[in-house]
Amino acid sequence: MTFSGLKGFRDYPPPDAGARSELVRRMRAAARRAGYWELEAPSVESLELFKVKSGEEIASQAWAFQDKGGRSVALVPETTPSLARIFAARAKSEPMPVKWFTYQRLWRYEEPQQGRTREFAQFNLDILGVPGVEAEADLLATAALAMDESGAEGLYAFRVNDRDLAEGLAERFGVREMDRYFHAIDRFRKTPRSEFVAELGASGMAPASLDAWVERLDASRAGLSGAAIEEFFTYALGLELSAAAAAAVARLRRLFLLLDRLGLSDRVVFDPMVVRGLAYYTSTVFEAFARSEDLRSLFGGGRYDHLIELFGGPPTPACGLAIGDQTLEILLRSHEKWPEGEPALDTYVVAITPDEVGDAFAWVERLRRAGIAAECDLLGRNLSRQLREAARKRARRALLLGPQEKAKGIIVERDLATGAQRELAPEEVVRPA
C-alpha cells in the first residue's frame, strides 16, 4: 500500500525544512533585536474564540470538530484571537507597551492555490498599549528588518493607508454601502475598469464624483511617495472631510515622518486602495508587496484598538502584522534568495583505515561538546568517498586520522575550500571556525 499527502498539505524534506528553519531563526533574531518577546499559543482552541472575532463565517474555514468532552474546538486558523485571550487574562500585570512575536502553524480549510495551503505558518508581530503611530512605525521597521534578514532586501515595499480616511472620502462622495465600497476599492487592481465603476456606483457613490475619483486612483496605482503624498492629503482636506478623516491625515503625516527618520522612505508608499478586508481594523492599515511580479501582495496588518475588549480585556490600543511562510518562500525563490538549507558543517573527521573509526567517533563527540558542528563516516567508506561526503555537507575542513598521523601524535587538517593541509597537535584541533 502506498500513501500520498493530503490536498493542501506540503512535505518539507531536506534541504527545504532546514531552509525554512533558517528563515525562522533570522526572523526571530530580528524581532528580539527590536525588543519583542516570544509568545507561544496552543494549536487547538475553542471554536467560540474565533467566532468572537470573525463571526459564524469562520466555521466554513476552520478545521472544527468535537473533542472527547463534547466541546466545539478548532485547529487554530489565526493567531490574533489567542493573543487577545492570553493578554486579556494578563492585562493587569503586563507593563506597557507589550511587544510580542509568534511563529505558529495554522490551518484553514480553503481551496489550495499558489501561495495558499491548508496548513501554513505565520510570523506575527504585535504591539499593545501604544495609542500613537509610534507603534506602527516600530512594527514596520521590525518587519523590514526581518524581511531584510530573510534575504528579501530590495524586493518588497509597504503600502500604507488609514481606514478613517478611506471612510471619510467615501462619505464625502455619497457612498451609502461602505462594505461594498471597501470591497471594490480593495480589488481595484484586479477588476476591469467598467466593472469597478459599476461597483462604486452600486455602493452609492455620486455619479459626479466617479470619474475624477477613478482617475485619482489610477494615478495612485503604484502608490504615492514624496511630495505626491502631501498633494493627496491637501486634496483630501480640501473636501471638508469629517473630523475622524482629518485626524487620520494627521496620523499618516506623523507616521510618514517617523518612517522617514527610520530610513524607510525608500520602501513605503501611501496607497488609498489599501483598506484590508477584516472589519476589526480601526484606523491605520498596511500591506507589504513585491516590487516586481505585478506588485503582488505579500502580507498585511493594521491597528485593532477594540479587539482586546471583545475577549474580556480592558480597552487597549493595539496593532500587528502577520508574515505568511508561503508568500515569503515564493518571493525568495523567484529571486534565488532561498537559503541553502541546513547550515554548513564545520568539521568532517576522516578515518583513513578502519582502525581509526573509534578515534573518529571520539573526536566528533569532543568537537560537538565544544560547540563545533562535526560528523564522521558511518558506512565504512574509503578516503576519497569520505572526502566527497565532507564536500557534500559543505564542511569547512576535514581532519584526517591515520596510522602514520597517530604514530607522530598529530592530526592533519585539510581546508576543503583550498586543499591546503597542515599538521595540528591534538590540543589545537578543538576551536571554533
Stockholm file with secondary structure:
# STOCKHOLM 1.0

chainA/1-433         MTFSGLKGFRDYPPPDAGARSELVRRMRAAARRAGYWELEAPSVESLELFKVKSGEEIASQAWAFQDKGGRSVALVPETTPSLARIFAARAKSEPMPVKWFTYQRLWRYEEPQQGRTREFAQFNLDILGVPGVEAEADLLATAALAMDESGAEGLYAFRVNDRDLAEGLAERFGVREMDRYFHAIDRFRKTPRSEFVAELGASGMAPASLDAWVERLDASRAGLSGAAIEEFFTYALGLELSAAAAAAVARLRRLFLLLDRLGLSDRVVFDPMVVRGLAYYTSTVFEAFARSEDLRSLFGGGRYDHLIELFGGPPTPACGLAIGDQTLEILLRSHEKWPEGEPALDTYVVAITPDEVGDAFAWVERLRRAGIAAECDLLGRNLSRQLREAARKRARRALLLGPQEKAKGIIVERDLATGAQRELAPEEVVRPA
#=GR chainA/1-433 SS CCCCCCTTCCCCCTTHHHHHHHHHHHHHHHHHHTTCEECCCCSEEEHHHHHHHHCGGGGGTSEEEECTTSCEEEECSCSHHHHHHHHHHHTTTCCSSEEEEEEEEEECCCCCBTTBCSEEEEEEEEEESCCSTHHHHHHHHHHHHHHIIIIITTSEEEEEEEHHHHHHHHHHTTCCCHHHHHHHHHTGGGSCHHHHHHHHHHTTCCHHHHHHHHHHHHHTTTCBCTHHHHHHHHHHHTTCCCHHHHHHHHHHHHHHHHHHHTTCGGGEEECTTCCCSCTTCCSEEEEEEESSGGGCEEEEEEECTTHHHHTTCCCCCEEEEEEEHHHHHHHHHHTTCCCCSSCCCSEEEEESSGGGHHHHHHHHHHHHHTTCCEEECSSCCCHHHHHHHHHHTTCSEEEEECHHHHHHTCEEEEETTTCCEEEECHHHHCCCC
#=GC SS_cons         CCCCCCTTCCCCCTTHHHHHHHHHHHHHHHHHHTTCEECCCCSEEEHHHHHHHHCGGGGGTSEEEECTTSCEEEECSCSHHHHHHHHHHHTTTCCSSEEEEEEEEEECCCCCBTTBCSEEEEEEEEEESCCSTHHHHHHHHHHHHHHIIIIITTSEEEEEEEHHHHHHHHHHTTCCCHHHHHHHHHTGGGSCHHHHHHHHHHTTCCHHHHHHHHHHHHHTTTCBCTHHHHHHHHHHHTTCCCHHHHHHHHHHHHHHHHHHHTTCGGGEEECTTCCCSCTTCCSEEEEEEESSGGGCEEEEEEECTTHHHHTTCCCCCEEEEEEEHHHHHHHHHHTTCCCCSSCCCSEEEEESSGGGHHHHHHHHHHHHHTTCCEEECSSCCCHHHHHHHHHHTTCSEEEEECHHHHHHTCEEEEETTTCCEEEECHHHHCCCC
//
